[in-house]
Amino acid sequence: MRKSVYQTIISVLILVIFASVIAIVNTEVSLKYETDNPKECISEITGKDLCEFIKIFKIIVIGCLILTSGMISFRYKIIKD
């Protein structure tokens, strides 16, 4: 893999991590203001399960962190000049 492709993949993974963290915070705010009881997960406005969205975004963040750390750890084996 060329160095530019490697750097692009790492950059996209980092952007996905940041976007997912922002989505988690946004969903937490929706969870606070769109439900009557803090223990409920169903939004009164959209009818969607907000806890499920949070769980999915957490899985995405963990997956991207694992991929990013793995690619950084093995960069000398991945990058071919």
N, C-alpha and C positions, 0 to 999 in steps of 0.2 A: 504494500500500500504506500502511495506517495505521501509525503509529509503534509502537503496542502489538504488532501482528502482527510487525513487523520485529524488535523487541526479543525477542519470544518465539522467533523463528527463530534469531536469534543465540545466545540462551541454550541452546536445544536443541543446536545445533551444538557449542558449547563443552562441554556435558555429554557429548555423544557422543565428543568428543576425549578427555576425561578418562577415560571408561569404557573406551575402546579402549586407552589407554596402560596402564591397570590390567590389562586383559585380556592385553596383551603381556607385562607383568611376570609375571603369573600363569602364562602358558604357558611362559615362560622357566624358571620354577621347576619346572614339571612336566617340562620338557625335561631339566633337570638330574637330577631324582630318579627319573623313570620310565623312563629308558633306561640301558642298561649302558655304552655308549660315547658320549662327548659328541658324536661326529659322526653318530650315528643320530638319526632324526627320528620313528620309530614308537614310540608309547608301549606299554610292556609291559602296562599295566593296562587301557587302553581300546582299544588297537589303532589309534588315530587318528594321522594324520600331524600332529605338532605344528608342524613348520616351515611347513606350509600355513596353519595358523591364524595364525601370526605374520605371514606374508606378507599375508593378507587384512586383518588389523587394521592393518597399516602402510598399506595402500592406503586404508582407511577414514579413518585419521588424516590422510593427505595430502589426500584429497578434501575432507574437512571444513575443513582449514586453508585450502585454496584458495577454497572457497565463503565461508568467514567473512571472509577478507581481501578478497575481491572485493565482498562485500556492504558491508563497512565502507568500502572505497575509494569506492564509488559510492552511498553512503547518501543524498546529496542528490538524486540522480536517481531513487532507488528510492522514497523516502518522499514521499508527496503529502499535503499538509495538508488 
